[in-house]
Amino acid sequence: MKEHPISTIAQSLEASWKSFLENIPGIILGLVIIIIGYLLARKIGDLAQNKIGRRSSDPLMSRFLANSVKIGIFVLTLIWAMDIAGLGHITTFLLTSLGASAIIIGFAFKDIGENFISGIILAFNRPFNMEDTVEVGDHFGKVKSLEFRYTKLKTFDGKDVYIPNSDVLRKPVINYTEDGFFRWSFVVGIAYEDDVDTAKSLILSTVNAHPSVIQDQIHQSYVAEDELAVSTVNLKVFFWVNTFEFRKEAVMVRGQVIRDVKQALASQGFSMPSDIIEVKLYGSQKELPIRITK
């Protein structure tokens, strides 16, 4: 005699409930293992970061590798805990499904996977270190961290910028502090009547007198004629500064040097005229509509 469907469902639920009750000790033990595994993964990750940090002067590398160790240990602990809890078949099913659906998952998580792989590449071979001042695309600031998916920059106006690692790998990265030197330049115009060589000598001595301007065999300051403008002879001034603290050295020092050069030229009688404006009269116009007041 064929069993009633409701009876079959009841028997199935009863069997499942008995199986659950039998597996409760394993489930509890599995949860305990997960908690212990999580705490152990954090502890081992921190120890690995400290150990790698003592052997390497690269904090980004040590942090990245430590996070990898944490995740690896926790995943292994999770698989073990599920097996003890009697859920090993679920783990097997998930792993099999992942293998069978690799192409679909690859398309669905393309950006995540790309950024993760880029993060691994950057951890071992990258154009910057912690606290370097860099420019990536339109973003400019100090490197603060390298994570699995993004690189964090702190801009000089206080913004936190999270750049996908794939963008950091693809786009040109300008590092302003890799060797600690940066060359600034500015233009100063003197009158045509002034002596160019004397002005160049005065400007160069003024620039080199600044304590933050770097002078050695490789990094040298110089002044060159740049342009014969409408009312001035333009001289272009080049000098080197230290950029480990970009905001202070590369920006403030430039302003101070410009100020010193302006004061030195003025004190020695050099003129720095503004551009000449030519006004033409057309038709029957006889006078300029200009009035000079004191």
GIDAPE-V688783 format. One record per backbone hydrogen bond with DSSP energy under -0.5 kcal/mol. NH is the residue of the N-H (numbers start at 0). CO is the residue of the C=O. E is the energy in kcal/mol with one decimal. If there is no record, write none. Layout:
BEGIN
{{NH CO E} {NH CO E}}
END
This chain:
BEGIN
{{7 3 -1.9} {8 4 -2.4} {9 5 -2.3} {10 6 -2.3} {11 7 -2.1} {12 8 -2.6} {13 9 -2.4} {14 10 -2.4} {15 11 -2.3} {16 12 -2.5} {17 13 -2.3} {18 14 -2.3} {19 15 -2.2} {20 16 -2.5} {21 17 -2.2} {22 18 -1.5} {23 19 -0.6} {23 20 -0.7} {26 22 -2.8} {27 23 -2.8} {28 24 -2.5} {29 25 -2.6} {30 26 -2.4} {31 27 -2.4} {32 28 -2.5} {33 29 -2.3} {34 30 -2.4} {35 31 -2.8} {36 32 -3.2} {37 33 -2.5} {38 34 -2.3} {39 35 -3.0} {40 36 -2.7} {41 37 -2.1} {42 38 -2.2} {43 39 -3.0} {44 40 -2.4} {45 41 -2.4} {46 42 -2.4} {47 43 -2.7} {48 44 -2.4} {49 45 -2.3} {50 46 -2.5} {51 47 -3.0} {52 48 -2.5} {53 49 -1.7} {54 50 -1.3} {55 51 -1.9} {58 56 -0.8} {61 57 -1.9} {62 58 -2.2} {63 59 -2.2} {64 60 -2.6} {65 61 -2.0} {66 62 -2.2} {67 63 -1.8} {68 64 -2.2} {69 65 -2.3} {70 66 -2.3} {71 67 -2.4} {72 68 -2.5} {73 69 -2.2} {74 70 -2.3} {75 71 -2.0} {76 72 -2.3} {77 73 -2.4} {78 74 -2.2} {79 75 -2.2} {80 76 -2.6} {81 77 -2.2} {82 78 -1.7} {83 79 -2.2} {84 80 -2.1} {85 82 -1.2} {86 81 -3.2} {89 86 -0.9} {90 86 -1.5} {91 87 -2.5} {92 88 -2.3} {93 89 -2.7} {94 90 -2.7} {95 91 -2.6} {96 92 -2.8} {97 93 -2.8} {98 94 -2.1} {99 95 -2.5} {100 96 -2.4} {101 98 -0.9} {104 100 -2.9} {105 101 -2.3} {106 102 -2.0} {107 103 -2.4} {108 104 -2.9} {109 106 -1.0} {112 108 -2.9} {113 109 -2.6} {114 110 -2.6} {115 111 -2.3} {116 112 -2.6} {117 113 -2.3} {118 114 -2.2} {119 115 -1.9} {120 116 -2.2} {121 117 -2.8} {122 118 -1.9} {123 119 -1.1} {123 120 -0.5} {124 120 -2.5} {130 142 -2.6} {131 128 -1.8} {133 131 -0.7} {133 140 -2.8} {134 173 -2.2} {135 138 -2.4} {136 134 -0.6} {136 171 -0.9} {138 135 -2.2} {140 133 -2.3} {141 153 -2.5} {142 131 -2.3} {143 151 -2.9} {144 151 -1.1} {146 149 -2.9} {150 162 -2.9} {151 144 -2.4} {152 160 -3.1} {153 141 -2.6} {154 152 -0.6} {154 158 -2.8} {157 154 -1.6} {160 152 -3.0} {160 158 -0.6} {162 150 -2.9} {162 160 -0.7} {163 161 -0.5} {164 148 -2.0} {166 163 -0.9} {167 163 -1.7} {168 164 -2.1} {169 165 -1.9} {170 166 -3.0} {173 134 -2.6} {173 171 -0.5} {174 172 -0.7} {175 132 -3.0} {175 173 -0.6} {176 132 -0.7} {181 240 -1.9} {183 181 -0.6} {183 238 -2.7} {185 236 -1.5} {187 234 -2.7} {189 232 -2.1} {190 270 -1.5} {193 190 -1.1} {195 193 -0.6} {198 194 -2.0} {199 195 -2.6} {200 196 -2.2} {201 197 -2.3} {202 198 -2.7} {203 199 -2.5} {204 200 -2.2} {205 201 -2.0} {206 202 -2.6} {207 203 -2.4} {208 204 -1.0} {209 205 -0.5} {209 206 -1.4} {212 209 -1.4} {213 239 -2.4} {215 218 -2.3} {219 217 -0.8} {221 237 -1.8} {223 235 -2.2} {225 233 -3.3} {226 233 -1.4} {228 226 -1.0} {228 231 -1.9} {232 189 -3.1} {233 226 -3.0} {233 231 -0.7} {234 187 -3.2} {235 223 -3.2} {236 185 -3.1} {236 234 -0.5} {237 221 -2.7} {238 183 -2.0} {239 213 -0.6} {240 181 -2.4} {241 211 -0.5} {242 179 -1.6} {245 242 -0.6} {245 243 -0.5} {248 244 -2.6} {249 245 -1.5} {250 245 -0.8} {251 246 -0.9} {251 247 -0.7} {252 247 -1.1} {254 250 -1.7} {255 251 -2.2} {256 252 -2.6} {257 253 -2.3} {258 254 -2.1} {259 255 -2.4} {260 256 -2.5} {261 257 -2.2} {262 258 -2.3} {263 259 -2.3} {264 260 -2.4} {265 261 -2.1} {266 262 -2.2} {267 263 -1.2} {268 265 -1.3} {269 264 -2.5} {277 275 -0.5} {278 276 -0.5} {284 281 -1.6} {289 287 -2.1} {292 290 -0.5}}
END
